[in-house]
Amino acid sequence: MPTYENPVTDAAEAYEALRGLAHATRSWDEPAETYRVIGEVVAGIRCLGQVLDQLAGVHLRHQDQVSTDDGDRAAGAVAALSAADGFHQAAVLLDQAHDHPNAAFVQSGKIVWYPQPATTERWISVLFLQGDEADRPLHILGELGHVDAVDYLAQWDYGDETTDAAMENGYVYDEPGEGTNDQVAISGEYALVVNPHIGYVSLLRRHTTTPIEPDEAEASAPVQDGPELLVSYSSPNAPKPAVAPRQAPSRESWFEPAAITTLKQSGRLSL
């Protein structure tokens, strides 16, 4: 709590409060609360400008009581004058800076924040490989890292088709890597799950759904004028293979990431 009497104590508390505010504003559960926070910050800027002016005044009023570390009183007075000038200039800049968040405060006051629609996030299985089938993605993981391993396995993600198959077969999970000794690495919307003890590799994709009212569902039903388009969830420049999900790609596969092709050509990646 502020003392309103002890500048040292209140300065320390102000620092801790600002540090806490910087941490707390990294995320917002209620965006409407930003309006009140902005108002408090704008008022705080005004107070900080006043503090700087008062610090400048202290240095000016007590020039005859100062010296440098080596006892030079004249040099100490010059330093006090320079410090006062610095504090005063900072206060002037703060007055100018105050106008911008104050204007933003006015504009923020015009906003009506609507509640975010409730969403459900789960993970659907894209691909599961075990034994010999897992050797190649495990080798890529070891040589190039989890991002390239995910790019490789994501070639068998066929968008809605994969999602529907996972839903139909019950391959939907609250969290990736729910098994014992599972190791999980996240890359974008994908989760790579590896279990070195059992020897399997699994790729899951984040799946978020928003409940839709019946009337809204009917109104938003898509009208298809042509063939259905599959949505690709793989990384850019990673086309889909024309093979079954559990079938290994051919040696001349043209859709491999460039880094994987380089490893093959150098003999570092066995097929």
Phi, psi and omega in degrees: 000142179292146179270334185065008182226329185253103183299323182295312180295316182292326177295319179296319180291324178296319178297314181296323179295317179293322177297318177294321179295319178299323179287317185291331184275006176291336178214156183226124172279326180233098181302333180297337180288349178299329182299314180293321180296317179301317179301318180292321180294318179300316178295323178295324177296318178299317180295321180295322176299320178295319178301316181296318177298320181289326174295321177297319180298320179298316181294328180284319185290337187243030179297331182281359182247014186239164172203172174276180181298331181268011175088011180278104184289323180296315179295326178295320179295321178296319179296320179296319179296318179295319179296317179299318179297320179296317179296320181295315179298320178296322178296321178297316179295323178295322176300319179289319180294331181301328184296326183289307177294332177294318177295321177296326177298318179296315181293322179297329179293345179273353186273137170252117182269127177261147182295145178290140177295143179294134180233154177240125181248125176223181182236128179253145182282129176262315186203141176228123180233140182217154178070225182298327181296336182271353185299314186294309177298328177293322178294317178298319179300317181289326184274320189242344180104173188289333181295314179291326177296319177295316178302320180295311183287332181293349177296340179260019173264114183255033173065235184299326179298316178293318179299313181298319180295319179295319179296317182295323184265000178079021179271061182231133188227150178289323180219147175284146176073054181270355181275163178293135179070012176290137175247128187243134174229129183260136174220102183064235181270004184252154172233125176262122181247125181234135174236097184293337181287319180269333178085046176231158177232134180226140176244127178238154178238139177295133180229115183247131179238145176242121179302135181242134176296150182306317180296320180292323180296319180293320182290330184264009180299130184289146175252117184262117178263352183208193180297148180292138179258129176279139180268127180269132178251005181280173180295161177303146178064027176238082183297167181278140175279151179263052180226163178293153186305327183260005180272133180289139179292155181290166183297329182264025184304123185274353184259007180292146170303145185303322182296325180289318178301320179298318179296320180296315182295331180276353181084006182275344182241113180273151182261000000 
